[in-house]
Amino acid sequence: MDLKTYYANIRAVEATLDGDYIVVVSLATSEGGKAGVASEVPRYVAAKMINDLRARAATAEETEAFHTASEDRRLRIEQEEEARRMRVMVIPASDLRKGKDRS
């Protein structure tokens, strides 16, 4: 393998990609790589994966679906965290009446 050509090909693919982070969709590989898994990776990593035939750049529709699903997961996790942090304090009714008598 000619390393100069290999890295020149990666740089050529990288030049065609827009943005700092690219959504890629994995391809099936002989090492057991699962096809159809979307991931957002830095542009250089995306170029390397595309050059190595491990992934392809996602379409605009796939990118939108990936970002929508990621936002939904983020909101759900934030809600779960907020619910976990919620504290409940039980105050007996007699203590509440004592507070009113002080005024």
N, C-alpha and C positions, 0 to 999 in steps of 0.2 A: 504494500500500500504506500502510495506517495503521499506523505503528510502535507506537503505544500498544496497539492491539489485538493486534498481532503478539507483543509482549513479554508482554502479559497472558495470551495463550494459552500461551506457553512457561511462565510461572509457574504457570498452572493445571495443565498437564501435570506439571510438576515436583512440585507438591503431591501428586499421586497416586502418586508413586514412593517406595518405601521404601528406606532405606539411602543411604550416601554414594556407592557405586559400583553401577552397574546394568549387567547384561548385556543388550545389544541385538543384534538380528539384522537385518542390512541388507536393504533392499528394492531391487529393480531400479529404476534411475532413467533418465531420458532422457539424462543425461550419461554413461551407461555404467556406472553403479554395479552391482556384482554382487550378486545376491540370495543370502541364506543364510549370509553371513559373520558369525560371532558375535564380539563385542568387549565388553570391560568398560570402561566410561567413567564419568566423574563424572556425578552426577545431573543437573546443569544441561545438560551436553552431550547426555545421553540425551534430556532433555526437548526440546531444540532439534532433534535428529535426528528424534524422533517427530513433533513439530509440523510439520517440513518434509517429512514423509512419505519420509524417507530410511532409516528403520529402525522397528522395532517392539520392544517390550519382550519379552524371551525368556520362555518358559514356565518353570515350576519344573524340568521335566525337562531342558530345553535348558540352563538355568543350571547344573544339577548336572553334566551332560555336559561343559559348557565348563570348569568348575572341575576336574573329574577329568582331562580332557585336559591342562589347564594344569599340574596337579601332576605328571602323568606326564612332560611335557616338561621341567619343572624338575628332576626327579630324574635323568632321562637326561642332561641337560646337566651337572649336578653330577658324575655318575659319569664323564663324558667329561673334565671338567676335572681330576678327581682322578687319572684314569689318565694324563693329560698331565703332571701335576706329579710323578708317581712317578719317582724316580731309581733307577737300577740301578748298583751299583758292582761291578766284577769284581776279585776278589782272588785272586792266584795261590795254589795249594795250598801252595807252598813258604813263602809268607809266613804262612799259617795255622799251619804246623808251627813256625816260628820263635817265634810267640807262645806256643805251648804249652811250649817249651823254657825260656822266661824264668821260669816259675812254679816 
